[in-house]
Amino acid sequence: MAKRKSVTPPPATSPVHTHPSAGLLRRLGALLYDYLVVISLLVIAGFIGMGVAQLLLATGLATVPEGRDASWLLTSPLYSAWLALVIMGFYVWFWTRAGQTIGMRAWRLRIQNVDGSNIRITQALIRLATAAFGLGNLMCLLGGERPKAFQDIWAECEVIVLSKDENLNMLNKS
């Protein structure tokens, strides 16, 4: 009988970081770009929401409480939920598909898992819930060599800076 050699797995090593982490200024630049896009989307979603509301009112499927006008619909929790869904959809779609929003593409940033894969929907939702409207990025000031924002820590992901060529390849791929 031949002796079996026991194979021991190689020791676990920390991931090799080939890209620099995104600093605060780059993150805020991308966030500003994205806010402009989100505002545009909210205008369109607002028109759609108001159009649906007017259609429901015209067909009698919805009514406005007595003593109020149609602008009451703008304060409706359902309307607010619709607009929140549009914002969440924007970020979740871009982060999980390509790892970059439009603003992140302009600033050559990419959000990814440590292994380089795209983040999952649950990670994107955690990231949105913990970002505090962008204030979580202030933690990058405390990060040292590889700064991470509050939302990156909670979602277990990282935001990296791509080279110009890598960013161009990402744009051509999607």
Buried (B, 14 or more C-beta within 10 A) or exposed (E): EEEEEEEEEEEEEEEEEEBBBBBBEBBBBBBEBBEEBBEEBBEEBBEEBBEBBEEEBEEEEBEEEEEEEEEEBEEEEEBEEBBEEBBBEBBBEBBBEBBBBBBBBBBBBBBBBEEEEBBBEEBBBBBBEBBEEBEBBBBBEEBEEEBBBBBBBBBEBBBBBBEEEBBEEBEEEE
